[in-house]
Amino acid sequence: MKKVAILCLMCVLSLSAAAQKVAQKYIPDKSKPVLLVFTADWCAPCQAMKQNVFSVDSVASALSGYNILMVDIDTPTGAAYQERFCRKEVQIPYFVVVDRGGAIRNRHLGAMQAGEFMSFLRDSGTLGSGNAGGAVKYVNVPDREDFEKGWEFEAGAGGAMVTTSEDKLFKPGVVISTGARYRKSHLVAFRMGLDGLYTLKSIDYIPRISIAVPADMELYLLDPAYISLGAFMAVNSAKSVKVAPDVGVRVGAGCKIWNLDVSFHYNVGVLNLNKGDIVNRVSASALTLTVGYCF
């Protein structure tokens, strides 16, 4: 069981490490691709490009078809974005084109002339017609990437493995989950939900149907990855018992990628499902892996 939990945790954290994303709140027009411009106040080539290249009519027209994000590498946010997008390069200016789906389409290190810059955009496959005479609008990414404080709601589904202390056998199942999350700070969020779990081939005291109400505290130690600690109340139905209440504890980990929340949880029930038999105690456990959509 421990090996399965560790493997799931590694998978979730690897998703976090691979996640190269731009915060949606920085993108004014979701229908346009993104041009990340890594710069700094002291970078003379960066300022020269902005004044002498971006002001050229053909370039300005092309740039009107992009969300242009200016990222200062001397800020905490800039350092974080460098780790996401810049490979091992630390020199600037550095340019990255990200398409509407979030995929990196092209990169370039160093200053360019107008013709070179147009070729760079063209090679990315994202160059549209633009708007002739349109003003180039820049978004300055804040020094610190703020979190979205407040409520968000989530619905998802996934797979499960269910067992009991009596059988030591794992049976596959499916889980459907809904929940509400309140993000209080950069580090902490609270989530409460409703999970429905159906075990495909339950036996003995392995619950066929479980309805659980989990409550978790999430710690974003490696934002957007998090770990969670919580508890749950549940009602189980199995072959050996029609209805049996349960409570327990749960641990988990997850990673939020765009609007997706990929997470796994290990729920350990503590109540006896064996009709009050204090000699042959049976408690249920479940390992779930879910993919939720946040809105």
ABEGO torsion letter per residue (X at the ends): XAAAAAAAAAAAAAAAAABBBBBAAABABAABBBBBBBBBAABAAAAAAAAAAAABAAAAAAAAABBBBBBBAABAAAAAAAAAAAEABABOBBBBBBBAAGBBABBBBEBBBAAAAAAAAAAAGABBAEBBGBBBBBBBBBABBBBBBEBBBBBBBBBBBBBBAAAGBBBBBBBBBBBBBBBABAABBBBBBBBBBBBABBBEABBABBBBBBBBBBBBABOABBBBBBBBBBBBBBAABABBBBBBBBBBBBBBBEABBBBBBBBBBABBAAGGBAABBBBBBBBBBBBBBBX
